[in-house]
Amino acid sequence: MADIDPAELSPRDRLILDHVPLLRHIVGRFGIPHGMSREDVEGYAMLGLIAAADTWDPERGLKFSTYAFPKVRGAILDEIRRMDFLPRGRRERLRDLDRAIASLEQQNGIAPTPEEIAAKLDTNLDEIDEILASARSAMGGSLDEETGMGTVASLVADPRSEDPVGSAQWNEMKERLVAAMQALPDPDRSVIALYYGEELLLRDIGEVLGVTESRVSQIHSRALYRLNRELSVMAVRKS
């Protein structure tokens, strides 16, 4: 196959080609949902990138990368919703997880550890990791209402999402995040540090830790759960 001469590309095609690294970055930070391959997700993401190139208006003053980001991510999420990728059994297990968390939290006054959840559900930590990763994917696909996730949704969410960068609240959140991270066990702490501190992709973190990208996604979900639990404990102590 002959190399593509950039000079022969239309402005639209050049825009798409120039932003393939952005596409791959989004896919790498998004993670690969169960039942999909990286190639599948990149294909759906490309549809979003093409749609962005077809509709972007530079006269509005918005950078193409800023405009394309939600288009690319939205294309991935649309396909996840369309596929309805969570099997019925996994949906039921998510409901079981949420009920277990709510019950233990009511009993003890704080969110339970993954180990306590595993004991409550009479299972092992590996399955809890898989269910937490499913919870993260379900949130991304806007399936939380269908799965009945309540407590678990907040505990696997990105703790940074509600705080505007640069605000006093964000600065306070950063301090709490650092303290909460120090309380995490390895490899949870390593994944959080590499993902948020070094901004590595899940695949790259897998190469660093010597595990698969899918396993990194599971550890990331578990680490977020532990992190949010630590933050909630700090909030209780502060009050």
Buried (B, 14 or more C-beta within 10 A) or exposed (E): EEEEEEEEBEEEBBBBBBBEEBBBBBBBEBBBBBEBEBEBBBBBBBBBBBBBBEEBEEEEEEEBBEBBBEBBBBBBBBBBEEBEBBEEEBBEBBBBBBBBBBEBBEEEEEBBBBEBBBBBBEBEEEBBBBBBBBBBBBBBBEBBEEBBBBBBBBBBBEBEEEBEEEEEEBEEBEEBBEEBBEBBEEBBBBBBBBBBEEEBBBBBBBEBBEBBBBBBBBBBBBBBBBBBBBBBBBEEEEE
